[in-house]
Amino acid sequence: MPRAAALLACAIALPSAAQSPAALELFVRRDKGHCIACHQVPAGAGPATRADLGPRLEGPRMREMGKRALRAIVVDPTVANPDTVMPPYGRHRLLDAAEIERLVDYLHALP
C-alpha cells in the first residue's frame, strides 16, 4: 500500500480527537518525530510495528499522564530521565511548538 494511503487508513481508524493526519505523520516521519521507531500504539491507531525500545503508548496511560506531562516528555525527556535514549524534540528544535502540540493531542487521544 502506498505510504499516503497507509497514513490515511490509519488516520481514519483513530478516535476523532486524534484524526489529524499531520499528527500521525509526525509520529511516523523519519525527519520529524519518528516515534514509531521505538514505540508501539494500539491496533488501528497507527502502523503496526515490533518496536520495543520505548514503552507501548496506550490511551488510558497517556490520558492518566495528562497533556502537560506528555508535552514535557516530548520537549525534553532528559529532565525526568537523564539516561533516556529518547531525543529532546523541543530542546533540540526537531519539532516546533505547534508540531509538539499536535503530537501531544494524538498521544492523548489514543485508544
C-alpha positions, 0 to 999 in steps of 0.5 A: 500500500502506498505510504499516503494511503497507509497514513490515511487508513490509519488516520481514519481508524483513530478516535476523532480527537486524534484524526489529524493526519499531520499528527500521525505523520509526525509520529511516523516521519523519519525527519520529524518525530519518528516515534514509531521507531521505538514505540508501539500504539494500539491496533488501528491507531497507527502502523503496526510495528515490533518496536520495543525500545520505548514503552507501548503508548496506550490511551488510558496511560497517556490520558492518566499522564495528562497533556502537560506531562506528555508535552514535557516528555516530548520537549525534553525527556532528559529532565525526568530521565537523564539516561533516556535514549529518547531525543529532546524534540523541543530542546533540540528544535526537531519539532516546533511548538505547534508540531509538539502540540499536535503530537501531544493531542494524538498521544492523548487521544489514543485508544 
